[in-house]
Structures are given as structure tokens and as C-alpha cells.
Amino acid sequence: MKTINNNIFARKLLAGAVGLGLTTLAFSATAQEPVPPINLMTTTESYDPIRYEAAFIIAERWRELGLEVNVQPTEFSTALERFYDQQDFDVTILGWSGRTDRLDPQFFLSTLDSRQAHPGGNNPGGYENPEFDELFDQQSQSFDMDERQRLVQEMQALYKPDMPVAVLFHRDEVVAFNHDAFEGINPMAGEGLYSEWGPMEATPVGDRSTLRIGGPQEPDNLNPLASTSVWGWKWMRLYYDRLVRLSADVEPLPWAAESVDQVDETTIAVTLRDGMTFHDGEPVTAEDVAFTWNYYLDQDYSYFNSYLAALDNAEQIDDLTVHFHLSEPSASFASISLSQIPILPKHIWEGIEDASTLSPSDTPTVGSGPFVHERFDRGEFMALSKFEDHFHADEIAVDGVEFIIYADMEGVYTGLQTGQIDVTAWRMEPGQIGLAEGEEHLTVVNVPDFGYFHMTYNLRREPMSDRAMRRAMTMASDRERMVNVLLDGRGEVGSSVIAPVNTFWNEPFVERFDFDMDAARAELEEAGYSWDDEGRLLK
């Protein structure tokens, strides 16, 4: 390791210096200094007490290791901006939601792709491993499922010893709804009850037919070329159509597309449904679809780069037909990529040169989806109404959807308990679950999650740039305590970016980094670190 080699060099230098009477030079070469302080950014206690408390559990053990640690609770949208756009952090605790499209390994693996390490990309920690990148391309292009599985599992075993990101835990999605107000609300893998299918399948029990959802966070924004949070996309997916939607069982279903056909290994043909319109009455055509995909390519919207990586361009063939031309075969393009990009109206967006500069008041909200955007009061309230001209409108029993934004999960649970809302959009806290189970009007649902809470190291900064330091810091993170105490056992300690519940793709035999303070110290000692008389870690 680099540090060991430096120590060997220092000892050789010392021996030569003593012979020459140059002991001052030798002591200078072998001097050690305290490891720089580490700032650990997490979300605020009101937004998520679990992540908040997890940071202090980690900091407590890191201080035992001899590190100076500052915990930085940060408002959620500010944390996202510092993490993704500015990459201004040492270590950050955040989470990736387990949306259905992410059951395919493409997205989670892309968070360690060096080509996603630029500002705004999905690899803010800056991990670089050419072998990993090469395997990522190979699995992306493999249509042989067994071969792709082997490559995906090899990638997990490859990155894990470098420890660029520690998967803290997979937290069960425990949510609830008021069955006295609505029925037919079914959980979706990774998304719980707040999914795009919920409002389309909910059936009113009483007179009220507006479904009310409650959550502790508003969207970071409603710009489909700037939003990077699940809160933005879960809302936008209700009023934007995609070519394909993933069912609750993760089956790709043609949606705005009448059909999806593979012409050859690098050409996908999509035929649109006839008669679709945008919410402003303009027709949805192949021209809009081709424009949308080429527009996303031109705007270089980092959040979707992994879905767009294989695309060269989209070509309008006739009024209802689009050809997607790929630069290379893509195993996930037809099922996953086509299910993620929202169809934008060309007549509105073609005049917007740089979509990333749009202010909230200037951001268009016209889509073609089953619901129409009506209102967004920042920090308080959002509303949609059913789009009666949508091809799926006859299957929708609600007349609209409202989202009430609360300051924290205490407010969300109180709203559910008192009937102000019908569905929770976010996990209940462990202390609320037993109370909800005792309420006669509530149904509690528990869904295992394949998303994860992660602790990402910024590899561009010391001491996180040192592999041995990252390994030791991970060993000194008591993740078992987080699951057992903070989650009340409703979750699983993380091992890989591909969750164990995703059994086909998960590699179960990766290095696990169980909590072990002695092993953490041994890792640092082997790398040449030491401690002063006050227990401070020296490099």
C-alpha cells in the first residue's frame, strides 16, 4: 500500500541520514500529523430521525478510532445540492429509493461508474475503476441473462474491497392507509403505497373521491430536466406519460406505446397509441417523442445519463412511429429506459434552450398523463385532477389527487390517524407502527426494500481518498445497532448496492465489513497510521 511504501522509504532515508549526520532531515521525513477533521453530512432530525441518529452512532465510533468528526444535519434539498451538484462534502448519509425500474441492476451499478462522477452525476463520491467500467459496459450489452448475471455479480465483488460507498441498511417500507376511505390500494415493490399505480387503482369507499396523500417532504423541483429526488418524480409520473410503465410486478407494459419491437440489435421501433393528446389539447405524435429523447440527449441531464448512454438518437418515421438508434446493444433499453423518460410537448419545450435554468414559476407542467397538474404551494400542498381524455381514464375511480406536506412524520401520522390524509407517502417511524396497527380504520403494509441508505465517501478529499481509511471507517460503523435499535429490527444490514431481496442479481459472497473496532484499528496500523498519547489518529 502507498502509505507502507512511504514508511519503508522513510526508514531507508533515516539510515542514510544518520550515517551522514543528517538526523534533522530524517525526523522531518518520518514526522506524522493528525488526520484532518471529517464532516459527516446527514439529513435533519425532523426530516428523517433514522438517518440523523445513524450519523451520531457512526460519529461516536469514529471518535473512538481517533478521528475528529463533525456531524452536519442539513435540510434535504440543500444536502442533495451539495452532494450531487457541488460535490461539496467529506462523507454523506443519503438514500437511493428502490423504485421498480431499479430492480434491473443498471441504475445502482451506474452509481459507481466513473463516467457518472462529474457534477450532477450519480457517482458524487468520484469512484474510478477502469475494470468496473468495462464490466459495466459488458453487462449492459449482454442479452444472455446468465452471462449478465455473472458480470453483475463480478462487479459487486470487484468494487466492495475499495469501499467507495458503505450500504448502511435496507429499511423495510412500513406504510399505512385508511381503508374506511379507500380500498384497492396495493403496495408496489420498492415503492410501498405511494406509487404511480395507487391513484389509478384506488376505489373510494365513501362519498369523497379525491385521494389524499401525506408526506414529510416536497419535491426538490418539478422540472423534468432538473429534479433528482424521488419526491419530484413520484409526482411528475402522474401527469407525464412514458412509453412503457412497469407494473406492480415489474412487468414492462406498453403505455403510450401501442407496441415496442426490436428491429435489430441496435434499433428499437415504437408505435404510439393513436388519438392521444396533451393536457392543452394538442395531439401527441411521434414528433414529440423523438424531440423529447433528442432534447434529453442535448441537455445532458445527468440524472438520466445511465438510461440514455446507449442512445445515439431518436428518429421520427411517421406520425405514430419512432425508431431509437443505439450505439451498441442494450439489454435494458426497451424495458427500463423507455419506462423512465417523460414525453414532453415539443410545442412548449422547443423554445427552452437551457432547461436547467428554468425558475419554478417558468417550468412547464403540461403532460399527457392520466392526471393534470393543478397546483403546487411550496411547503404546503399539491393537487392534480383526473384527465378525462386520457386513454386510461375509464379505469380510474378517483377524481383527483392531493398531497399534503407536513413538517415531519409525526405530522404525517397524526394526519392519517385523524382522517386528514388517506395514505402515507413515506415510512412510518418504528414507534408509530404499533400505534397504527391498533387503529381499526388503518391497514398497515410491510414491504421489503431493495433501495438502501448509504454513506458515500468523497474520494477526492483526504483522508477519504485512502482506501485503508475507508475500509476502517466502514468497519467502525455499527450498522447492526442501526437496524436493531433505530429500525426496531425492520430492515437488514447492507452488503452490496444490489440488495439481497433482489436475489437473481445480488452477489451474496462479497466482503461484508462487519462492525469490528479491533479490525478497523488493525487495518489502519497495517497502512502506517498511528495514535498519539491522547488517542488522536496520525497519518
C-alpha positions as CSV (number, residue, x, y, z in Angstrom):
1,M,0.0,0.0,0.0
2,K,1.2,3.5,-0.7
3,T,1.5,4.5,3.0
4,I,3.6,1.5,3.8
5,N,5.9,2.1,0.9
6,N,6.4,5.7,2.2
7,N,7.3,4.4,5.6
8,I,9.8,2.0,4.1
9,F,11.3,4.9,2.2
10,A,11.5,7.0,5.3
11,R,13.3,4.3,7.2
12,K,15.9,3.9,4.4
13,L,16.3,7.7,4.4
14,L,16.8,7.7,8.1
15,A,19.6,5.1,7.9
16,G,21.4,7.1,5.3
17,A,21.0,10.3,7.1
18,V,22.4,9.0,10.4
19,G,25.5,7.9,8.5
20,L,25.9,11.4,7.2
21,G,25.0,13.2,10.5
22,L,21.7,14.5,8.9
23,T,19.3,13.4,11.7
24,T,17.2,16.6,11.3
25,L,16.4,15.5,7.7
26,A,15.4,12.0,8.9
27,F,13.0,13.2,11.6
28,S,11.3,15.5,9.1
29,A,10.8,12.6,6.7
30,T,9.1,10.4,9.3
31,A,7.0,13.0,11.1
32,Q,3.3,12.3,11.4
33,E,0.4,14.7,11.8
34,P,-3.2,14.3,12.9
35,V,-5.7,13.1,10.3
36,P,-7.8,16.1,9.1
37,P,-11.3,16.6,10.7
38,I,-14.2,14.9,8.9
39,N,-17.5,16.5,8.3
40,L,-20.4,13.9,8.2
41,M,-23.4,15.4,6.4
42,T,-26.9,13.9,7.1
43,T,-30.5,15.0,6.9
44,T,-32.2,16.9,9.7
45,E,-33.9,15.1,12.6
46,S,-37.3,16.4,11.6
47,Y,-37.0,15.1,8.0
48,D,-35.6,11.6,8.9
49,P,-34.7,10.8,12.6
50,I,-33.2,7.5,11.5
51,R,-30.6,9.0,9.2
52,Y,-30.0,11.7,11.8
53,E,-29.4,9.3,14.6
54,A,-27.3,7.0,12.4
55,A,-24.9,9.8,11.8
56,F,-24.3,10.2,15.6
57,I,-23.9,6.4,16.0
58,I,-21.2,6.5,13.3
59,A,-19.5,9.6,14.7
60,E,-19.3,8.1,18.2
61,R,-17.3,5.1,17.0
62,W,-15.1,7.1,14.6
63,R,-14.1,9.3,17.5
64,E,-13.1,6.1,19.4
65,L,-11.0,5.4,16.4
66,G,-9.1,8.7,16.9
67,L,-10.9,10.8,14.3
68,E,-12.3,14.3,14.8
69,V,-15.8,14.2,13.5
70,N,-18.4,17.0,12.9
71,V,-22.0,15.9,12.3
72,Q,-23.7,18.3,9.9
73,P,-27.6,17.9,9.8
74,T,-28.7,19.6,6.6
75,E,-32.0,20.4,5.0
76,F,-32.8,17.7,2.5
77,S,-32.8,19.7,-0.8
78,T,-29.7,21.6,0.3
79,A,-28.0,18.2,1.1
80,L,-28.9,17.0,-2.4
81,E,-27.4,20.1,-4.0
82,R,-24.2,19.9,-2.0
83,F,-23.9,16.1,-2.7
84,Y,-24.8,16.0,-6.5
85,D,-24.3,19.4,-8.0
86,Q,-21.5,20.9,-5.9
87,Q,-19.8,17.6,-4.6
88,D,-19.0,19.7,-1.5
89,F,-18.9,17.1,1.2
90,D,-16.5,14.7,3.1
91,V,-18.9,11.9,3.9
92,T,-22.7,12.0,3.3
93,I,-25.6,9.8,4.5
94,L,-28.4,9.7,2.0
95,G,-30.5,7.1,0.3
96,W,-31.5,5.6,-3.0
97,S,-35.1,4.6,-3.2
98,G,-35.9,1.2,-4.6
99,R,-38.1,2.2,-7.5
100,T,-39.3,-0.7,-9.7
101,D,-37.0,0.3,-12.6
102,R,-34.1,-0.2,-10.3
103,L,-34.7,-3.9,-9.8
104,D,-32.7,-4.1,-13.0
105,P,-29.1,-3.7,-11.9
106,Q,-28.3,-1.0,-14.4
107,F,-29.1,2.0,-12.2
108,F,-27.5,1.0,-8.9
109,L,-24.3,-0.2,-10.7
110,S,-24.1,3.1,-12.6
111,T,-23.7,5.0,-9.3
112,L,-20.1,3.6,-9.2
113,D,-19.4,4.3,-12.9
114,S,-16.5,6.8,-13.3
115,R,-18.4,8.4,-16.2
116,Q,-21.1,9.5,-13.7
117,A,-18.5,11.2,-11.4
118,H,-19.0,14.7,-12.9
119,P,-21.1,17.3,-11.0
120,G,-24.7,16.4,-11.2
121,G,-23.9,12.7,-11.9
122,N,-24.9,9.7,-9.9
123,N,-21.4,9.0,-8.7
124,P,-20.7,12.1,-6.5
125,G,-18.1,10.2,-4.5
126,G,-15.8,10.1,-7.5
127,Y,-15.0,6.3,-7.6
128,E,-12.9,5.4,-10.5
129,N,-12.1,1.8,-11.5
130,P,-11.5,1.1,-15.2
131,E,-12.2,-2.6,-14.8
132,F,-15.5,-1.9,-13.2
133,D,-16.4,0.5,-16.0
134,E,-15.5,-2.2,-18.6
135,L,-17.7,-4.8,-16.9
136,F,-20.5,-2.3,-16.7
137,D,-20.5,-1.9,-20.4
138,Q,-20.3,-5.6,-20.9
139,Q,-23.3,-6.4,-18.7
140,S,-25.3,-3.5,-20.4
141,Q,-24.9,-5.2,-23.8
142,S,-25.4,-8.8,-22.8
143,F,-28.7,-10.3,-23.9
144,D,-27.7,-13.7,-22.3
145,M,-29.3,-13.5,-18.8
146,D,-26.9,-16.0,-17.2
147,E,-23.9,-14.2,-18.6
148,R,-25.2,-10.8,-17.5
149,Q,-25.9,-12.2,-14.0
150,R,-22.3,-13.4,-13.8
151,L,-21.0,-10.0,-14.8
152,V,-23.2,-8.1,-12.4
153,Q,-22.1,-10.4,-9.5
154,E,-18.5,-10.0,-10.5
155,M,-18.8,-6.2,-10.4
156,Q,-20.1,-6.3,-6.8
157,A,-17.2,-8.5,-5.7
158,L,-14.8,-6.1,-7.5
159,Y,-15.8,-2.7,-6.0
160,K,-16.5,-3.9,-2.5
161,P,-12.9,-4.1,-1.2
162,D,-12.3,-0.5,-2.3
163,M,-15.3,0.6,-0.2
164,P,-16.2,3.8,-2.0
165,V,-19.7,3.7,-0.5
166,A,-21.0,1.8,2.5
167,V,-24.5,0.5,2.2
168,L,-25.7,1.1,5.8
169,F,-29.0,-0.8,5.6
170,H,-32.1,-1.8,3.6
171,R,-35.1,-0.4,5.5
172,D,-38.4,-2.2,5.3
173,E,-41.2,0.0,3.8
174,V,-43.8,0.1,6.6
175,V,-46.7,2.3,5.5
176,A,-50.5,2.5,6.1
177,F,-53.7,3.6,4.5
178,N,-57.3,4.4,5.7
179,H,-59.4,1.5,4.5
180,D,-62.6,3.3,5.6
181,A,-61.9,5.9,2.9
182,F,-60.4,3.9,0.0
183,E,-59.8,0.3,-1.0
184,G,-57.8,-1.3,-3.8
185,I,-54.5,0.4,-2.7
186,N,-51.9,-2.2,-3.2
187,P,-48.2,-2.0,-2.4
188,M,-45.6,-1.9,-5.3
189,A,-42.1,-3.4,-5.0
190,G,-39.8,-0.8,-3.5
191,E,-42.4,2.0,-3.6
192,G,-44.9,0.9,-0.9
193,L,-48.3,2.5,-1.3
194,Y,-47.2,5.8,-2.9
195,S,-46.6,4.7,-6.5
196,E,-48.0,5.8,-9.8
197,W,-50.5,2.9,-9.7
198,G,-52.0,3.9,-6.3
199,P,-54.2,6.7,-7.6
200,M,-55.1,4.7,-10.7
201,E,-56.3,1.7,-8.7
202,A,-57.7,3.3,-5.5
203,T,-61.5,3.0,-5.2
204,P,-63.5,5.4,-2.9
205,V,-65.4,3.7,-0.1
206,G,-67.4,6.8,0.9
207,D,-68.6,10.0,-0.9
208,R,-65.2,11.6,-1.2
209,S,-63.3,10.6,-4.4
210,T,-60.1,12.8,-4.1
211,L,-57.3,10.7,-2.8
212,R,-55.2,12.5,-0.1
213,I,-51.5,11.5,0.4
214,G,-49.3,12.9,3.1
215,G,-45.5,13.1,3.4
216,P,-42.7,15.0,5.1
217,Q,-41.0,16.4,2.0
218,E,-42.0,18.4,-1.0
219,P,-40.3,17.9,-4.5
220,D,-36.9,19.4,-4.9
221,N,-38.5,20.9,-8.0
222,L,-40.9,19.9,-10.8
223,N,-38.5,20.4,-13.7
224,P,-38.3,17.1,-15.6
225,L,-34.8,18.0,-16.6
226,A,-33.5,19.0,-13.1
227,S,-35.3,17.0,-10.4
228,T,-33.1,14.5,-8.7
229,S,-35.3,13.4,-5.8
230,V,-38.0,10.7,-5.6
231,W,-40.4,13.3,-4.3
232,G,-40.3,15.1,-7.6
233,W,-40.5,12.1,-9.8
234,K,-43.3,10.3,-8.0
235,W,-45.5,13.3,-8.5
236,M,-44.4,14.0,-12.1
237,R,-45.0,10.4,-13.1
238,L,-48.7,11.0,-12.5
239,Y,-49.1,13.8,-15.1
240,Y,-46.4,12.8,-17.6
241,D,-46.8,9.7,-19.8
242,R,-44.0,7.3,-20.6
243,L,-43.8,4.9,-23.5
244,V,-43.7,2.0,-21.1
245,R,-44.9,1.6,-17.5
246,L,-43.7,-1.1,-15.1
247,S,-46.5,-3.0,-13.4
248,A,-46.6,-3.6,-9.7
249,D,-45.0,-7.0,-10.5
250,V,-42.2,-5.2,-12.5
251,E,-43.6,-6.4,-15.8
252,P,-43.0,-3.8,-18.7
253,L,-46.4,-2.8,-20.1
254,P,-46.8,-0.7,-23.3
255,W,-48.3,2.5,-22.2
256,A,-48.2,5.5,-24.5
257,A,-46.6,2.9,-26.9
258,E,-49.0,0.7,-28.7
259,S,-46.1,-1.7,-29.4
260,V,-42.4,-1.9,-28.9
261,D,-40.4,-4.0,-31.4
262,Q,-36.7,-4.8,-31.8
263,V,-35.8,-4.2,-35.5
264,D,-32.2,-5.4,-34.9
265,E,-29.6,-5.3,-32.1
266,T,-29.3,-1.5,-32.2
267,T,-32.7,-0.4,-33.4
268,I,-35.9,-0.3,-31.4
269,A,-39.2,0.6,-33.1
270,V,-42.0,2.2,-31.1
271,T,-45.6,2.7,-32.4
272,L,-47.6,5.2,-30.4
273,R,-51.3,4.9,-29.4
274,D,-53.5,6.8,-31.8
275,G,-55.6,9.7,-30.5
276,M,-53.5,10.8,-27.5
277,T,-53.5,14.5,-26.5
278,F,-51.6,16.7,-24.2
279,H,-53.4,18.4,-21.4
280,D,-53.6,21.6,-23.5
281,G,-55.4,19.7,-26.3
282,E,-52.5,19.4,-28.7
283,P,-52.0,15.9,-30.2
284,V,-49.2,13.6,-29.0
285,T,-47.2,12.5,-32.0
286,A,-44.0,10.6,-32.9
287,E,-42.5,14.1,-33.4
288,D,-43.0,14.8,-29.7
289,V,-41.4,11.5,-28.7
290,A,-38.4,11.9,-31.0
291,F,-38.0,15.5,-29.9
292,T,-38.1,14.5,-26.2
293,W,-35.4,11.9,-26.4
294,N,-33.1,14.0,-28.5
295,Y,-33.8,17.0,-26.2
296,Y,-32.7,15.0,-23.2
297,L,-29.5,14.0,-25.1
298,D,-28.7,17.6,-25.9
299,Q,-29.5,18.9,-22.4
300,D,-27.1,16.4,-20.9
301,Y,-29.3,15.8,-17.8
302,S,-27.0,13.8,-15.6
303,Y,-29.8,12.0,-13.6
304,F,-30.9,10.0,-16.7
305,N,-27.5,9.5,-18.3
306,S,-27.3,5.9,-17.4
307,Y,-30.6,5.3,-19.2
308,L,-29.5,7.3,-22.2
309,A,-26.0,6.1,-22.5
310,A,-26.7,3.6,-25.3
311,L,-28.8,6.0,-27.4
312,D,-27.4,7.8,-30.5
313,N,-30.7,9.5,-31.5
314,A,-34.4,9.1,-31.9
315,E,-35.9,9.3,-35.4
316,Q,-39.5,10.1,-36.4
317,I,-40.6,7.6,-39.1
318,D,-44.2,8.7,-39.5
319,D,-46.9,10.3,-37.3
320,L,-47.0,7.4,-34.9
321,T,-43.7,5.6,-35.3
322,V,-40.3,6.3,-33.8
323,H,-37.0,4.5,-34.2
324,F,-34.5,4.6,-31.4
325,H,-31.0,4.1,-32.8
326,L,-28.5,2.7,-30.3
327,S,-24.7,3.0,-30.4
328,E,-24.5,-0.6,-29.0
329,P,-26.8,-3.4,-27.9
330,S,-28.6,-2.6,-24.6
331,A,-30.2,-5.3,-22.6
332,S,-32.3,-2.9,-20.6
333,F,-33.2,-0.2,-23.1
334,A,-36.6,-1.4,-24.2
335,S,-37.9,-2.4,-20.7
336,I,-36.1,0.1,-18.4
337,S,-35.0,3.2,-20.4
338,L,-38.4,3.5,-22.3
339,S,-40.1,3.5,-18.9
340,Q,-38.3,6.4,-17.4
341,I,-38.3,9.3,-19.9
342,P,-41.5,11.5,-19.7
343,I,-43.0,12.6,-23.0
344,L,-42.6,16.4,-23.4
345,P,-44.8,18.5,-25.7
346,K,-42.4,19.8,-28.4
347,H,-44.5,22.9,-29.0
348,I,-43.8,24.0,-25.4
349,W,-40.2,22.8,-24.8
350,E,-38.5,23.5,-28.2
351,G,-38.2,27.2,-27.2
352,I,-36.4,26.4,-24.0
353,E,-32.7,26.5,-24.8
354,D,-31.3,25.5,-21.4
355,A,-33.9,23.7,-19.2
356,S,-31.7,23.7,-16.2
357,T,-32.0,27.4,-15.8
358,L,-35.8,27.4,-15.5
359,S,-37.3,29.0,-12.4
360,P,-40.1,27.2,-10.6
361,S,-42.7,29.7,-11.9
362,D,-41.5,29.3,-15.5
363,T,-41.3,25.5,-15.6
364,P,-44.0,23.9,-17.8
365,T,-46.2,21.3,-16.2
366,V,-48.2,20.2,-19.3
367,G,-48.0,16.5,-19.9
368,S,-50.3,13.8,-21.4
369,G,-50.6,11.6,-18.3
370,P,-53.7,10.4,-16.5
371,F,-53.7,13.4,-14.2
372,V,-53.4,17.1,-14.8
373,H,-51.2,19.4,-12.8
374,E,-53.4,21.9,-10.9
375,R,-51.5,23.5,-8.0
376,F,-48.2,23.5,-6.1
377,D,-48.0,25.6,-2.9
378,R,-44.4,25.3,-1.8
379,G,-44.0,23.6,1.6
380,E,-47.8,23.0,2.0
381,F,-49.9,21.4,-0.8
382,M,-50.1,19.9,-4.3
383,A,-53.1,19.0,-6.4
384,L,-53.9,17.0,-9.5
385,S,-57.2,16.4,-11.3
386,K,-58.1,13.4,-13.5
387,F,-57.5,13.9,-17.2
388,E,-60.8,12.8,-18.7
389,D,-59.5,12.5,-22.2
390,H,-56.7,10.0,-21.2
391,F,-56.9,6.5,-22.7
392,H,-56.9,5.0,-19.2
393,A,-59.4,7.5,-17.6
394,D,-62.3,5.0,-17.6
395,E,-60.2,2.7,-15.3
396,I,-59.6,5.5,-12.7
397,A,-62.1,5.8,-9.9
398,V,-60.7,8.9,-8.2
399,D,-61.4,12.4,-9.5
400,G,-58.1,13.8,-8.3
401,V,-55.0,13.5,-6.0
402,E,-53.9,15.9,-3.3
403,F,-50.6,15.8,-1.5
404,I,-50.3,17.4,1.9
405,I,-46.8,18.3,3.0
406,Y,-46.0,18.0,6.7
407,A,-43.0,19.2,8.7
408,D,-42.2,15.7,9.9
409,M,-43.5,12.1,10.2
410,E,-45.3,13.0,13.4
411,G,-47.5,15.3,11.5
412,V,-48.0,12.7,8.7
413,Y,-49.1,10.0,11.2
414,T,-51.4,12.5,13.0
415,G,-53.0,13.3,9.6
416,L,-53.5,9.7,8.9
417,Q,-54.9,9.0,12.4
418,T,-57.4,11.9,12.2
419,G,-58.5,11.3,8.6
420,Q,-56.8,14.4,7.1
421,I,-55.0,12.0,4.7
422,D,-55.7,8.6,3.3
423,V,-52.2,7.2,2.6
424,T,-48.7,7.8,4.0
425,A,-46.1,8.5,1.3
426,W,-43.2,7.7,3.5
427,R,-42.2,5.0,6.0
428,M,-43.7,5.3,9.4
429,E,-41.3,5.6,12.3
430,P,-40.8,2.4,14.4
431,G,-42.8,3.9,17.4
432,Q,-45.7,4.7,15.1
433,I,-46.1,1.2,13.6
434,G,-47.6,-0.4,16.7
435,L,-50.0,2.5,17.2
436,A,-51.2,2.3,13.6
437,E,-51.7,-1.5,13.9
438,G,-54.0,-0.8,16.8
439,E,-56.2,1.7,14.8
440,E,-59.4,0.0,13.5
441,H,-59.6,2.2,10.4
442,L,-56.0,1.6,9.3
443,T,-54.3,-1.1,7.3
444,V,-50.5,-1.4,7.8
445,V,-48.4,-2.8,5.0
446,N,-44.8,-4.0,5.2
447,V,-42.7,-4.2,2.0
448,P,-39.0,-5.2,1.9
449,D,-36.9,-2.6,0.2
450,F,-34.2,-3.1,-2.5
451,G,-33.3,0.6,-2.1
452,Y,-30.7,1.5,0.5
453,F,-29.4,4.1,2.9
454,H,-25.8,4.8,2.0
455,M,-22.7,6.5,3.4
456,T,-20.7,7.9,0.5
457,Y,-17.1,8.9,0.9
458,N,-15.7,11.8,-1.2
459,L,-12.7,10.1,-2.7
460,R,-11.3,13.5,-3.9
461,R,-10.6,14.5,-0.3
462,E,-8.3,13.4,2.4
463,P,-8.5,11.1,4.3
464,M,-11.3,9.5,2.3
465,S,-9.0,9.2,-0.7
466,D,-7.1,6.5,1.2
467,R,-8.6,3.0,0.6
468,A,-7.4,1.7,4.0
469,M,-9.1,4.6,5.8
470,R,-12.5,4.0,4.1
471,R,-12.3,0.3,5.0
472,A,-11.5,1.1,8.6
473,M,-14.2,3.7,8.8
474,T,-16.7,1.2,7.5
475,M,-15.6,-1.5,10.0
476,A,-16.1,1.2,12.7
477,S,-19.7,1.9,11.7
478,D,-22.1,0.0,13.9
479,R,-24.8,-0.8,11.3
480,E,-26.2,-3.7,13.3
481,R,-27.1,-1.3,16.0
482,M,-28.8,0.9,13.5
483,V,-31.0,-1.9,12.3
484,N,-31.7,-3.4,15.7
485,V,-32.3,-0.1,17.6
486,L,-33.2,2.6,15.1
487,L,-35.3,0.4,12.9
488,D,-36.5,-1.9,15.6
489,G,-35.3,-4.9,13.5
490,R,-37.4,-3.9,10.5
491,G,-34.6,-4.0,7.9
492,E,-31.3,-5.6,7.0
493,V,-27.6,-4.6,7.3
494,G,-26.4,-3.6,3.8
495,S,-23.8,-5.6,1.9
496,S,-23.9,-4.6,-1.7
497,V,-25.6,-1.9,-3.9
498,I,-27.7,-4.8,-5.2
499,A,-30.0,-5.7,-2.3
500,P,-30.2,-9.3,-1.0
501,V,-34.0,-9.3,-1.7
502,N,-33.1,-8.9,-5.4
503,T,-31.9,-12.5,-5.4
504,F,-31.2,-13.0,-9.1
505,W,-28.7,-10.1,-9.3
506,N,-27.3,-10.0,-5.8
507,E,-23.8,-11.4,-5.1
508,P,-24.1,-12.8,-1.5
509,F,-20.4,-13.6,-1.1
510,V,-18.9,-10.1,-1.1
511,E,-16.7,-8.8,1.7
512,R,-19.1,-7.8,4.4
513,F,-17.2,-5.3,6.7
514,D,-19.0,-6.3,9.9
515,F,-18.7,-4.0,12.9
516,D,-15.3,-4.6,14.4
517,M,-13.3,-1.9,16.1
518,D,-10.2,-4.1,16.5
519,A,-10.2,-4.9,12.8
520,A,-10.6,-1.3,12.0
521,R,-7.5,-0.4,14.1
522,A,-5.5,-3.2,12.5
523,E,-6.4,-2.0,9.0
524,L,-5.1,1.4,9.9
525,E,-1.9,0.1,11.6
526,E,-1.1,-2.0,8.6
527,A,-1.4,1.1,6.4
528,G,1.1,3.0,8.5
529,Y,-1.3,5.0,10.8
530,S,-0.6,5.5,14.5
531,W,-2.0,7.2,17.5
532,D,-0.6,9.9,19.8
533,D,-0.8,9.9,23.6
534,E,-4.2,11.5,23.5
535,G,-5.6,8.8,21.2
536,R,-5.7,11.0,18.1
537,L,-5.1,9.2,14.8
538,L,-2.0,10.2,13.0
539,K,-1.1,9.8,9.3
